[in-house]
Amino acid sequence: MDYFAQQFINGLVLGSIYGLIAIGYTMVYGIVGMINFAHGDVFMIGGFIALITFLILISLGLTAIPVILLVVLLVAMAITALYGWTIERIAYRPLRHSFRLAPMLSAIGMSFVLTNYSQVAQGARVKPIPPFITGGYTLHESADGFVIQLSNIQIMVVITTIVLLAIFTWLVSRTRLGRDMRACEQDQTMAALLGVDVDRTISMTFVIGAALAAVAGLMYLLYYGLVDFFMGFVAGIKAFTAAVLGGIGSLPGAMLGGLAIGLIETFWSAYFSVEYKDVAAFSILIVVLIFMPTGLLGRPEVEKV
């Protein structure tokens, strides 16, 4: 039971990171109706920007960890959001009214561009950093010596995820920007006729999604202590799977799907074979979609005639 509890904690942390990335997928799909396959690579860019900012601040002699984390978070979110805005303007907006496959092909192409751009700019080697947030709590020690531990970085990842989910749920449901997003989701033409700036709303959606991906990149860097140019592809596929599992277009569904994928991977790796953890996650996704085609919290689309 102690081993189960430890793996449950690990799965929640991994699922929280997946959930943060999945929110970006589900926000873009909810408004534009397309899958931003470059979103995982935006997460990777956020991780690299956080790493570079860390190294710059340390080289300048800054030693206060809370100040370093705050500056790194703000810089990573700002620059990654600029990446998201640029990607939308260059790769997606010109193709918005083209045939349906064109934006998807452009997204896949942008994913390869970002991956290879990072490989050329930062090299193909893994970039490690020393642990910045250490320490933790011992929750329980069994008679055979197994210890259930909850580290400070795990607490930070989960709390950050919960706070951001609450903020963006409020943003979508209670603010003018959120109303514009929901109006564009239902009917972009009618929303434009009623005074909604559709282009600005879509751009802001990409900016917010990219900023969340930057937070996930920072959490990944702090938790695992490394980044590399290929991590965006794997994490992006897992986060996209989480968004589909939870119900594409639903913010709570994206987070629930992320937690589910994280727990499935962690438990399968702990009790069975780590080589087949992806098989287990995708198999459960298939089973869920067979019986619940819209995902766990998704709503069926109503076709307007």
N, C-alpha and C positions, 0 to 999 in steps of 0.2 A: 504493500500500500504506500509506503514511503517513496519507493521508486516511481510509482504511478503519479504521486503528487508532484515530484520533481519534474517529471516529463510534462505534466499538465502546465506547470509554470513556464517551462521552456516553450511549449507550444503556443501559449498565449502571447508570449513576446514575439515569436516569429510571425504569428498570425496578425499581430498589431501592425507590423511592418508591411505585410502583404495588404492589409486593409487600407493603410494610408495610400498606397499606390493605386489600389482598386478604386478608390473614390475618384481619382482623376479620370480613369476610364469611364466610370458610370456617369460622371457629370457631362463629359463631352458627348457620350452616346445619347444621353437624355435630351440634349438640345439639338445637336446636329444630325443625330441618327447614324453616326459612323464610329468605327473603332479606331482610336488613335494608337496605331501599333508602334509609334515612336515614343510612347509615354514611358516605357521601361527604360529607354535610353536617356530620357530626360532625368529619370531617377538616378541613373549612373552619372550623368553630368553634375547633378546636385552633390553626389558623394565626392566627386573630384574637386569641385569648388570648395566644399567644406574642408577637404584635406589641404588644399593649397592655402586657404585662409588660416587654418591652424598653423601651418609651417611659417607663414609670414608673421603672424602675431608672436609666435615663440621666438623667431629670429629678431624681433624688435624688443625682446626682453620682457614681454608681458607674462606674468605668472599667475594672476588671479583666475582660477578655473571658471567661476561663474561668469566673469566678464568675458573671458575667451569664448565660452559657449554661447553667450548672448550675441556677441559680435559675429561669430561664425554662422549662427542661425539666421541672423538678419541678412548678412551678405549672401549666403547661399540661397535664401528664398528670393532675394531681389534679382540676382543674376540669373538664376534658373527660371524665374518668372519671365525675364526678358527673353530667354531662349524660347519659352513657350509661346510668347507673343510673336516672335519672329517666325517660328515654325508655322503658326496659323496664317500669318500674312503671306508667306512665300509658298508653302506647300499645299495649303488647304483652301484658302479663300478663293483663289482663281479657279478652282475646280468644284466649287460648292454646287453649282447648277449644271455640272457636267453629268455624264452617265454614272450610275451608282458605283461602279468598280473603280473609277478614276481616283477619287480621294483615297480609297483603300490602297491602291497601288502606289500612290504618292506617299502615303504613310509608311509603307514598307520600305520604299526607297529612302525616305528620310531617316528611318531607323538604321539602315546600312551606312548612310552618310555620317550620322552621329557616332556610330560604333568605330568606324575607321578613322574619323577625325580624332577621337580620343586616343586611339591606338597610335596614331602618328604623333599627336601632341604630347602624350604622356608615356608612351612606350607600352610594350606588351606585358611587362612584368607586373606582378601584384605589388601594390603600394601599401605597406603596413605602417601602422603608427603605434606608439606605446599606449598602454591603457591610461585614459585621462580620469575616468570615474571608477574608483576602486571601492572596496568594502561592501558590506552587505549584512544580512541578518541570518542567523541560524534559527529556522522555524521548528525543527524537531530532529532529534538524534535517536535512532533506533538502537536496540540492544546489540545488533551485530555491527554497529559502527557507521551505518549509512546515515548521512546528514542531508536534510532538506534545506537548501540554501536559497535565499532570495537576495540577489545582488542589487546594489543601488542603480545600476544602469538598467536592469530589468524593470525596476519600479519607475524609472524615468521614462522608458519607452511606453509602458502601459498608460501612465498618467498623461503623457503628451498626446497619445492617440485618443483617449477619452475626451480630453479638453478640446482638441481640434475637431473631433466628430460633433461635439455639442455646438461649437462655434459655427461650423459650416451648415449644420442642420438649421440653426437659428437664422443664418444668413439666407438660406434658400427659402425658408418658410415665412420670415418676418420682415424682410427688407425690400426696398424698391428693386434692387438688383435681383433678388430672388424672385420677385414677381415677374420681372422681365424675363428671367430664365424660364420660368414655368410657362409664360405666354409664348415664348419662342418654341418651347417643346411641343406645345399643342398645335400652333399654326403660325409659322414665321411671316407669311403674307399678311394675315389679319393683325398680327402684332405690330408690323410695320405701319399699317394703316391707322392703328390706334396710337401711334407716336413712340413706339419702342424702337430704339436704335439697335437693330438686329446685329449689325457688324460689331458694334461696341460690346454688346452682350456676349456674343460668341467669343470675341477676343478676351474678355474678362474671364470667361469660363476656362479658356486655355491657360491664362495667367494664374488663376487660383489652383487649377490642377497641377501646374508645374511647381508652384510654391509648396504644395503638399508633397509632391515627389521629392523636392529638396529636403523637406523635413525627414521624410523616410530615408533619403540618402545619408543624412547626418546620423540618424538613429542606427542605420546599418553600419556606418563607419565606427561609431562609438561601441556598438555591441560586438561586432566581429573583429574590429581593429584592422580592417584592410578594405581596399577598393581595387577593382581592375576594370579594364575596358569592356569585358564581356558580361559583367554581372547584370547589366540592364536587360539583356535578352532573357535570361533565365527568370529573373524576378518579374519581368514584364509578363511573361507567359503565365506564371503562377498568379499574379495579380489579376490578369484578364480572366483566368479560370475562376478566381474568387468572385469577381464581379458577376460573371455568368451564373455561378452557383447561388449567390445571394439574391440575384434578380437584377439584371442590368437596368440601370436607371434609378435604382433605389440606394440612397446613401447608407441607411442602416443595413440594407442587404449587402452592400459591398463590404462593410466592416464585418458582418456576420460570416460572409463567405471567406474573407481573409482569415478570420479566427478558425473556421472549419478546416481550411486547407493547412494552416499551420499546425493544428492539433493532429490532423490525419498524418501528415508527414512525420511529426515528432514521435507519435506513438508507434507508427509502423517501423520507423528506424530503431526505436528502442526495443520493441518486442519481436520484430521479424527481421527483415533484411533491408539495410539502408540503400542497397542498389535498386530496390523496387519501390521506393517510397513514392516516386512520381507515378508509377503504374497504379498504386493504390489510390492516390488522389484523383487521378483522371477517371478511374473506374467508378469511384463513388460519384463523381460529377455526372457520368453517363447515366447511372442508375437514378439519380435525383431528377435529371432532366426528362427521363422516360416517364416518370410519374408526375413531375411538376415542371412542365415545359418552360414556364416563366421564371423558374428559380424559387428559392425559399420565400422571398418577400416581394417578388416581381408582380406586376399587374398585367393582365392580358391587354394587348393593344386593341383599340377600337378603330376599325377601318372606317374612315369618313367617306361617304358617297354623295 
